Amino acid sequence: MPCGGLHLQGQGVTPRVRRAATAAGLLTTLAVAVAIGRQTPSVASGAPPYRWLGPPNATVVLEEFSDFECPKCAQAQTDIKNLQNAAPDRIALVFHHAPLRQHAHAVPAARAAEAAGLQGKFWEYAERLFERQKEWAPHPPVAGHDPRPFLLAYARDLGLDAARFTADMDGTLTADRVRQDRETADRIAIPATPTVFVKDRMLVGSSQIASLGPRFVQWALDQ
Amino acid sequence: MTPRVRAGVGLAAAVLRLLPGAVLVFSGFLKAIRPAEEFAALLSNYWILPPALLVPLARGVPWVEMWVGLCLLTGFGVRRAATAAAVLYGAFVVFLAQALLRQLPMNDCGCFGRLGPALRPAQTLVMDIVLGALCVLAAWDREARFSLDRWIDPARFNKN
Protein backbone atom coordinates (compact mmCIF):
# COMPACT_ATOMS: atom_id res chain seq x y z
CA MET A 1 0.00 0.00 0.00
CA PRO A 2 1.45 3.44 -0.84
CA CYS A 3 2.36 5.17 2.39
CA GLY A 4 2.83 8.72 1.03
CA GLY A 5 -0.91 9.08 0.73
CA LEU A 6 -1.57 8.23 4.33
CA HIS A 7 1.07 10.67 5.45
CA LEU A 8 -0.48 13.52 3.47
CA GLN A 9 -3.93 12.58 4.64
CA GLY A 10 -2.75 12.86 8.19
CA GLN A 11 -1.88 16.47 7.46
CA GLY A 12 -5.48 17.18 6.52
CA VAL A 13 -5.33 16.98 2.71
CA THR A 14 -8.68 15.59 1.69
CA PRO A 15 -9.08 13.15 -1.22
CA ARG A 16 -11.02 15.81 -3.09
CA VAL A 17 -8.13 18.26 -2.92
CA ARG A 18 -5.68 15.58 -3.85
CA ARG A 19 -7.85 14.53 -6.82
CA ALA A 20 -8.09 18.11 -8.08
CA ALA A 21 -4.35 18.63 -7.69
CA THR A 22 -3.63 15.37 -9.51
CA ALA A 23 -5.98 16.28 -12.38
CA ALA A 24 -4.32 19.68 -12.68
CA GLY A 25 -0.89 18.04 -12.67
CA LEU A 26 -1.81 15.53 -15.34
CA LEU A 27 -3.41 18.15 -17.56
CA THR A 28 -0.39 20.41 -17.18
CA THR A 29 1.87 17.50 -18.10
CA LEU A 30 -0.11 16.90 -21.27
CA ALA A 31 -0.19 20.57 -22.21
CA VAL A 32 3.56 20.96 -21.68
CA ALA A 33 4.35 17.78 -23.63
CA VAL A 34 2.22 18.92 -26.58
CA ALA A 35 3.69 22.42 -26.46
CA ILE A 36 7.23 20.97 -26.56
CA GLY A 37 6.40 18.47 -29.30
CA ARG A 38 4.29 20.86 -31.39
CA GLN A 39 5.29 20.76 -35.04
CA THR A 40 4.38 23.86 -36.94
CA PRO A 41 5.43 23.13 -40.50
CA SER A 42 7.29 26.07 -41.96
CA VAL A 43 8.10 26.08 -45.62
CA ALA A 44 10.61 28.95 -45.72
CA SER A 45 10.09 29.41 -49.42
CA GLY A 46 13.17 28.50 -51.38
CA ALA A 47 11.38 28.44 -54.71
CA PRO A 48 12.94 30.15 -57.73
CA PRO A 49 11.39 33.54 -58.59
CA TYR A 50 9.43 32.22 -61.58
CA ARG A 51 7.30 30.10 -59.22
CA TRP A 52 6.27 33.21 -57.29
CA LEU A 53 2.99 34.80 -58.40
CA GLY A 54 2.07 38.16 -56.92
CA PRO A 55 3.81 41.15 -55.37
CA PRO A 56 7.38 40.51 -54.17
CA ASN A 57 6.63 42.29 -50.87
CA ALA A 58 3.40 40.36 -50.23
CA THR A 59 2.27 40.30 -46.60
CA VAL A 60 0.66 36.87 -47.03
CA VAL A 61 2.33 34.07 -48.94
CA LEU A 62 0.33 31.00 -49.93
CA GLU A 63 2.64 28.02 -50.33
CA GLU A 64 1.08 25.41 -52.58
CA PHE A 65 2.31 21.81 -52.73
CA SER A 66 0.87 20.07 -55.76
CA ASP A 67 1.45 17.17 -58.08
CA PHE A 68 0.66 17.78 -61.76
CA GLU A 69 -0.67 14.25 -62.13
CA CYS A 70 -3.03 14.48 -59.15
CA PRO A 71 -6.68 14.99 -60.22
CA LYS A 72 -7.57 16.76 -56.94
CA CYS A 73 -4.75 19.24 -57.56
CA ALA A 74 -6.17 20.01 -60.98
CA GLN A 75 -9.60 20.42 -59.42
CA ALA A 76 -8.32 22.80 -56.75
CA GLN A 77 -6.53 25.21 -59.09
CA THR A 78 -9.45 27.63 -59.45
CA ASP A 79 -9.96 27.76 -55.67
CA ILE A 80 -6.25 28.32 -55.07
CA LYS A 81 -6.12 31.16 -57.61
CA ASN A 82 -9.25 32.63 -56.02
CA LEU A 83 -7.49 32.70 -52.66
CA GLN A 84 -4.71 34.78 -54.17
CA ASN A 85 -7.20 36.97 -56.01
CA ALA A 86 -8.86 37.89 -52.71
CA ALA A 87 -6.18 40.58 -52.34
CA PRO A 88 -3.75 40.30 -55.26
CA ASP A 89 -1.75 43.32 -54.09
CA ARG A 90 -1.07 41.72 -50.69
CA ILE A 91 -1.07 37.98 -51.37
CA ALA A 92 1.49 35.95 -53.28
CA LEU A 93 1.23 32.34 -54.37
CA VAL A 94 4.29 30.10 -54.47
CA PHE A 95 4.28 26.71 -56.13
CA HIS A 96 6.17 23.70 -54.76
CA HIS A 97 6.41 20.33 -56.44
CA ALA A 98 5.17 17.36 -54.44
CA PRO A 99 5.18 14.59 -57.04
CA LEU A 100 3.64 11.49 -55.49
CA ARG A 101 5.57 8.27 -55.89
CA GLN A 102 2.57 6.41 -57.27
CA HIS A 103 2.29 8.86 -60.18
CA ALA A 104 4.70 7.68 -62.86
CA HIS A 105 4.55 10.86 -64.96
CA ALA A 106 4.52 13.42 -62.15
CA VAL A 107 8.29 13.97 -62.06
CA PRO A 108 8.74 14.41 -65.85
CA ALA A 109 5.82 16.86 -65.79
CA ALA A 110 7.35 18.78 -62.88
CA ARG A 111 10.69 18.97 -64.71
CA ALA A 112 8.91 20.17 -67.86
CA ALA A 113 7.22 22.91 -65.82
CA GLU A 114 10.64 23.88 -64.42
CA ALA A 115 12.04 24.02 -67.96
CA ALA A 116 9.14 26.30 -68.94
CA GLY A 117 9.84 28.39 -65.85
CA LEU A 118 13.43 28.90 -66.99
CA GLN A 119 11.94 30.56 -70.07
CA GLY A 120 9.54 32.62 -67.94
CA LYS A 121 6.38 30.62 -68.57
CA PHE A 122 6.03 28.47 -65.47
CA TRP A 123 2.44 29.43 -64.57
CA GLU A 124 1.13 29.20 -68.12
CA TYR A 125 2.71 25.78 -68.51
CA ALA A 126 1.43 24.59 -65.13
CA GLU A 127 -2.07 25.69 -66.09
CA ARG A 128 -1.78 23.75 -69.33
CA LEU A 129 -0.61 20.62 -67.49
CA PHE A 130 -3.55 20.72 -65.11
CA GLU A 131 -6.07 21.49 -67.88
CA ARG A 132 -4.89 18.64 -70.10
CA GLN A 133 -4.00 16.20 -67.35
CA LYS A 134 -6.09 13.38 -68.80
CA GLU A 135 -4.22 13.70 -72.08
CA TRP A 136 -0.62 13.28 -70.87
CA ALA A 137 -1.43 11.26 -67.74
CA PRO A 138 -4.51 9.14 -68.45
CA HIS A 139 -6.46 7.71 -65.53
CA PRO A 140 -6.48 4.79 -65.10
CA PRO A 141 -2.84 4.60 -66.22
CA VAL A 142 -2.18 3.12 -69.66
CA ALA A 143 0.82 0.78 -69.90
CA GLY A 144 3.60 2.15 -72.07
CA HIS A 145 2.07 5.63 -72.25
CA ASP A 146 4.71 8.26 -72.98
CA PRO A 147 3.85 11.79 -71.81
CA ARG A 148 6.90 13.35 -73.46
CA PRO A 149 5.37 14.20 -76.86
CA PHE A 150 2.54 16.00 -75.07
CA LEU A 151 4.94 17.88 -72.79
CA LEU A 152 6.91 19.07 -75.82
CA ALA A 153 3.76 20.00 -77.71
CA TYR A 154 2.56 22.22 -74.83
CA ALA A 155 5.94 23.95 -74.79
CA ARG A 156 5.68 24.65 -78.51
CA ASP A 157 2.08 25.91 -78.08
CA LEU A 158 3.34 28.43 -75.55
CA GLY A 159 6.04 29.65 -77.91
CA LEU A 160 8.96 28.24 -75.93
CA ASP A 161 12.31 27.47 -77.51
CA ALA A 162 11.86 23.73 -78.02
CA ALA A 163 15.55 22.82 -78.10
CA ARG A 164 16.31 24.72 -74.92
CA PHE A 165 13.17 23.35 -73.29
CA THR A 166 14.20 19.75 -74.04
CA ALA A 167 17.75 20.34 -72.84
CA ASP A 168 16.51 21.94 -69.60
CA MET A 169 13.91 19.25 -69.00
CA ASP A 170 16.62 16.60 -69.23
CA GLY A 171 19.22 18.68 -67.39
CA THR A 172 20.38 18.47 -63.80
CA LEU A 173 19.04 21.87 -62.72
CA THR A 174 15.39 20.94 -63.17
CA ALA A 175 16.02 17.50 -61.64
CA ASP A 176 17.66 19.10 -58.59
CA ARG A 177 14.89 21.62 -58.11
CA VAL A 178 12.16 18.98 -58.25
CA ARG A 179 14.13 16.73 -55.90
CA GLN A 180 14.67 19.56 -53.42
CA ASP A 181 10.95 20.32 -53.39
CA ARG A 182 10.11 16.69 -52.85
CA GLU A 183 12.55 16.57 -49.94
CA THR A 184 10.91 19.66 -48.44
CA ALA A 185 7.48 18.04 -48.83
CA ASP A 186 8.76 14.91 -47.10
CA ARG A 187 10.48 16.88 -44.33
CA ILE A 188 7.38 18.80 -43.38
CA ALA A 189 5.27 15.68 -43.88
CA ILE A 190 2.81 16.95 -46.45
CA PRO A 191 -0.20 14.76 -45.71
CA ALA A 192 -1.79 14.90 -49.16
CA THR A 193 -1.82 16.87 -52.36
CA PRO A 194 -2.83 19.57 -52.81
CA THR A 195 -1.76 21.19 -49.54
CA VAL A 196 -1.63 24.95 -49.14
CA PHE A 197 0.05 26.75 -46.27
CA VAL A 198 -1.35 30.08 -45.18
CA LYS A 199 1.36 31.34 -42.83
CA ASP A 200 1.73 28.44 -40.39
CA ARG A 201 -1.74 27.03 -40.99
CA MET A 202 -2.40 24.16 -43.31
CA LEU A 203 -5.16 23.42 -45.79
CA VAL A 204 -5.14 19.77 -46.75
CA GLY A 205 -7.01 18.64 -49.83
CA SER A 206 -9.24 20.38 -52.31
CA SER A 207 -12.30 20.43 -50.04
CA GLN A 208 -10.47 22.21 -47.21
CA ILE A 209 -8.97 24.68 -49.68
CA ALA A 210 -12.47 25.50 -50.94
CA SER A 211 -14.24 25.56 -47.59
CA LEU A 212 -11.65 26.86 -45.10
CA GLY A 213 -9.29 28.67 -47.46
CA PRO A 214 -11.08 32.05 -47.63
CA ARG A 215 -11.38 32.15 -43.82
CA PHE A 216 -7.67 31.32 -43.34
CA VAL A 217 -6.65 33.96 -45.88
CA GLN A 218 -8.80 36.56 -44.16
CA TRP A 219 -7.26 35.62 -40.82
CA ALA A 220 -3.77 36.01 -42.33
CA LEU A 221 -4.64 39.37 -43.86
CA ASP A 222 -6.05 40.63 -40.54
CA GLN A 223 -2.87 39.80 -38.61
CA MET B 1 -14.20 -16.07 -6.89
CA THR B 2 -11.48 -16.96 -4.40
CA PRO B 3 -9.33 -14.14 -3.01
CA ARG B 4 -6.34 -15.56 -4.84
CA VAL B 5 -8.10 -15.57 -8.21
CA ARG B 6 -9.46 -12.09 -7.56
CA ALA B 7 -5.96 -10.88 -6.74
CA GLY B 8 -4.68 -12.42 -9.95
CA VAL B 9 -7.39 -10.79 -12.04
CA GLY B 10 -6.75 -7.47 -10.30
CA LEU B 11 -3.06 -7.68 -11.06
CA ALA B 12 -3.74 -8.63 -14.69
CA ALA B 13 -6.22 -5.77 -15.07
CA ALA B 14 -3.67 -3.32 -13.65
CA VAL B 15 -0.94 -4.45 -16.00
CA LEU B 16 -3.16 -4.84 -19.06
CA ARG B 17 -4.74 -1.40 -18.74
CA LEU B 18 -1.32 0.06 -19.52
CA LEU B 19 -1.51 -1.11 -23.13
CA PRO B 20 -4.75 0.63 -24.23
CA GLY B 21 -3.69 3.65 -22.18
CA ALA B 22 -0.31 3.89 -23.87
CA VAL B 23 -1.85 3.47 -27.33
CA LEU B 24 -4.32 6.28 -26.65
CA VAL B 25 -1.65 8.63 -25.33
CA PHE B 26 0.64 7.84 -28.26
CA SER B 27 -2.00 8.23 -30.96
CA GLY B 28 -3.47 11.39 -29.39
CA PHE B 29 -0.04 12.98 -28.97
CA LEU B 30 1.03 12.34 -32.57
CA LYS B 31 -2.12 14.07 -33.78
CA ALA B 32 -2.16 16.89 -31.24
CA ILE B 33 1.30 18.12 -32.18
CA ARG B 34 0.37 18.51 -35.86
CA PRO B 35 -2.07 21.01 -37.40
CA ALA B 36 -5.67 19.91 -36.82
CA GLU B 37 -6.43 20.27 -40.53
CA GLU B 38 -4.15 17.31 -41.22
CA PHE B 39 -6.18 14.94 -39.05
CA ALA B 40 -9.38 16.52 -40.39
CA ALA B 41 -8.31 15.51 -43.90
CA LEU B 42 -7.77 11.94 -42.68
CA LEU B 43 -11.21 11.93 -41.03
CA SER B 44 -12.80 13.13 -44.25
CA ASN B 45 -11.67 9.85 -45.89
CA TYR B 46 -14.34 8.06 -43.87
CA TRP B 47 -17.16 9.93 -45.64
CA ILE B 48 -19.36 9.79 -42.58
CA LEU B 49 -18.93 13.11 -40.77
CA PRO B 50 -20.36 16.44 -41.92
CA PRO B 51 -17.55 18.68 -43.23
CA ALA B 52 -18.31 21.39 -40.67
CA LEU B 53 -17.52 18.95 -37.84
CA LEU B 54 -14.20 17.70 -39.19
CA VAL B 55 -11.85 20.39 -37.89
CA PRO B 56 -13.49 20.81 -34.45
CA LEU B 57 -13.39 17.03 -34.01
CA ALA B 58 -9.80 16.87 -35.24
CA ARG B 59 -8.91 19.45 -32.63
CA GLY B 60 -10.77 17.78 -29.75
CA VAL B 61 -10.42 14.03 -30.25
CA PRO B 62 -6.61 13.85 -29.78
CA TRP B 63 -6.90 15.63 -26.42
CA VAL B 64 -9.67 13.29 -25.29
CA GLU B 65 -7.52 10.32 -26.33
CA MET B 66 -4.49 11.67 -24.46
CA TRP B 67 -6.47 12.48 -21.32
CA VAL B 68 -8.27 9.14 -21.15
CA GLY B 69 -5.04 7.31 -21.98
CA LEU B 70 -3.04 9.13 -19.33
CA CYS B 71 -5.74 8.43 -16.74
CA LEU B 72 -5.51 4.74 -17.61
CA LEU B 73 -1.74 4.73 -17.48
CA THR B 74 -1.51 6.46 -14.14
CA GLY B 75 -4.65 4.96 -12.68
CA PHE B 76 -6.43 8.24 -12.10
CA GLY B 77 -10.18 7.56 -11.97
CA VAL B 78 -9.39 4.13 -13.35
CA ARG B 79 -12.90 2.75 -13.74
CA ARG B 80 -14.29 5.88 -15.32
CA ALA B 81 -11.26 6.20 -17.58
CA ALA B 82 -11.51 2.55 -18.58
CA THR B 83 -15.20 2.97 -19.38
CA ALA B 84 -14.46 6.09 -21.45
CA ALA B 85 -11.63 4.27 -23.24
CA ALA B 86 -13.92 1.31 -23.98
CA VAL B 87 -16.46 3.75 -25.47
CA LEU B 88 -13.71 5.40 -27.53
CA TYR B 89 -12.43 2.09 -28.86
CA GLY B 90 -16.03 1.05 -29.55
CA ALA B 91 -16.57 4.22 -31.58
CA PHE B 92 -13.36 3.58 -33.52
CA VAL B 93 -14.53 0.04 -34.26
CA VAL B 94 -17.84 1.35 -35.62
CA PHE B 95 -15.99 3.91 -37.75
CA LEU B 96 -13.59 1.34 -39.17
CA ALA B 97 -16.23 -1.33 -39.68
CA GLN B 98 -18.40 0.98 -41.77
CA ALA B 99 -15.36 1.96 -43.85
CA LEU B 100 -14.57 -1.70 -44.48
CA LEU B 101 -18.18 -2.59 -45.26
CA ARG B 102 -18.39 0.25 -47.75
CA GLN B 103 -14.99 -0.76 -49.18
CA LEU B 104 -13.68 2.78 -48.95
CA PRO B 105 -10.27 3.05 -50.61
CA MET B 106 -8.05 3.62 -47.57
CA ASN B 107 -4.47 2.49 -47.06
CA ASP B 108 -4.08 4.25 -43.73
CA CYS B 109 -6.73 4.37 -41.03
CA GLY B 110 -5.29 7.71 -39.86
CA CYS B 111 -5.43 6.62 -36.22
CA PHE B 112 -1.89 7.80 -35.53
CA GLY B 113 -2.03 10.87 -37.71
CA ARG B 114 0.62 11.23 -40.38
CA LEU B 115 3.63 10.68 -38.14
CA GLY B 116 2.82 7.29 -36.68
CA PRO B 117 2.53 3.83 -38.21
CA ALA B 118 0.17 3.62 -41.19
CA LEU B 119 -2.12 0.74 -40.28
CA ARG B 120 -4.76 -0.62 -42.62
CA PRO B 121 -8.36 -0.32 -41.38
CA ALA B 122 -8.67 -4.11 -40.95
CA GLN B 123 -5.52 -4.25 -38.80
CA THR B 124 -6.72 -1.39 -36.63
CA LEU B 125 -10.16 -2.92 -36.28
CA VAL B 126 -8.67 -6.05 -34.71
CA MET B 127 -6.34 -3.99 -32.52
CA ASP B 128 -9.18 -1.79 -31.29
CA ILE B 129 -11.40 -4.76 -30.45
CA VAL B 130 -8.60 -6.28 -28.34
CA LEU B 131 -7.75 -2.98 -26.64
CA GLY B 132 -11.44 -2.27 -26.02
CA ALA B 133 -11.79 -5.66 -24.32
CA LEU B 134 -8.82 -4.84 -22.06
CA CYS B 135 -10.55 -1.60 -21.12
CA VAL B 136 -13.71 -3.50 -20.19
CA LEU B 137 -11.60 -5.70 -17.94
CA ALA B 138 -10.07 -2.61 -16.29
CA ALA B 139 -13.50 -1.03 -15.87
CA TRP B 140 -14.77 -4.16 -14.15
CA ASP B 141 -11.82 -4.41 -11.74
CA ARG B 142 -12.52 -2.78 -8.36
CA GLU B 143 -9.03 -3.23 -7.00
CA ALA B 144 -7.37 -0.59 -9.17
CA ARG B 145 -3.90 -1.74 -8.25
CA PHE B 146 -0.87 0.46 -8.85
CA SER B 147 -3.11 3.44 -9.36
CA LEU B 148 -3.21 7.06 -8.33
CA ASP B 149 -6.72 6.33 -7.07
CA ARG B 150 -5.24 4.31 -4.22
CA TRP B 151 -2.93 7.16 -3.31
CA ILE B 152 -5.70 9.74 -3.52
CA ASP B 153 -8.22 7.92 -1.37
CA PRO B 154 -6.67 4.87 0.31
CA ALA B 155 -9.52 4.61 2.76
CA ARG B 156 -11.92 3.66 -0.03
CA PHE B 157 -9.81 0.65 -0.94
CA ASN B 158 -9.08 -0.35 2.64
CA LYS B 159 -12.81 -0.85 3.15
CA ASN B 160 -12.92 -3.52 0.43
Interface residues (C-beta under 8 A of the other chain):
Chain A: M1 P2 G4 G5 L6 Q9 P15 R18 R19 T22 A23 L26 L27 T29 L30 A33 V34 G37 R38 Q39 T40 P41 A189 P191 A192 D200 R201 M202 L203 V204 G205 S207 Q208 S211 L212
Chain B: F29 A32 I33 R34 P35 E37 E38 A40 A41 L42 S44 P51 V55 W63 M66 W67 L70 C71 T74 F76 R114 L115 L148 R150 W151 I152 D153 P154 A155 R156 N158
